[in-house]
Amino acid sequence: MNRTILVTGSTDGIGKEAALELASMGHRVIMHGKRRQAGQKLTEEFKAKTGNPEIYYYNADLTDLQQIKTLAESIKRNFSQLDVLLNNAGVFMNDKVILPNGFEMTQMVNHLAVFALTLQLLDLVKQSPSGRIIVTSSMAHSSSIDFSNLNGEKHWDSYNAYAVSKLENILFTYKLHQNLTAENSHVTANCLHPGVISTKLLHAGWGMGGGSVQQGASTSVYLAASEEVKEVSGKYFVNKRSQKSAAFSYDHKAQNKLWQISSKIL
């Protein structure tokens, strides 16, 4: 089955590799990035490399809620269904940056953008007979969260901001899964740790190298394309296997509170 798959942050690193592999399988791939010229050039390169003409590029800055909304509206206008939404884009910030919209950069890109884009595209995913939502988290996710400090109001450091945002990815995925289950929806929602991979994010945050982008993309591609996980939902994957995330991530009160707070941006 050839799917229509949106991969955010797909002009670099793991997302780029995942988009290439999925396109090579024959899937219709919607690539996303924030540098239009580079993104369009890469799309043409991928078409030539894979022989797949169904590769498209959409531009949006995930620090901007209006651009996220415009991205979702453009995709809804041009595609009748979205089989897979692969939320791959993410940042690691060495300095605290408060955006013009008032949100701290890590919180905005790693969590709020994922929340906003997913909910704005959810009806399109529901049009698919086997819709899938995938969120890229990390084994570096925090084991706790201070809801009064999500924007670095009281204190901020780069690693904590990143770790909390990756916990938020998991809390969001689990809550989304519960909501979909309550609706008797066939759409699945899973999250993953891609591995310790040599990307710009790893170098920025840890100043070190890691595994190949092929290794990093393997679990994302598996969750997007494999029939083995067709009906699996509400799980956290590492190396293509379901594993336990931090105990706190299963706290329903925390999941509900994060959802409630995040909903205010929509």
Secondary structure, DSSP 8 states (H G I E B T S, - for coil): ---EEEETTTTSHHHHHHHHHHHHTT-EEEEEES-HHHHHHHHHHHHHHH----EEEEE--TT-HHHHHHHHHHHHHH-S--SEEEE------SS--B-TTS-BHHHIIIIIHHHHHHHHHHHHHHTSTT-EEEEE--TT--S---TT-TTSSS---HHHHHHHHHHHHHHHHHHHHHHHHHTT---EEEEEE--SB-SHHHHHHHS---B-HHHHHHHHHHHHH-GGGTT--S-EEETTEEE---GGGG-HHHHHHHHHHHHTT-
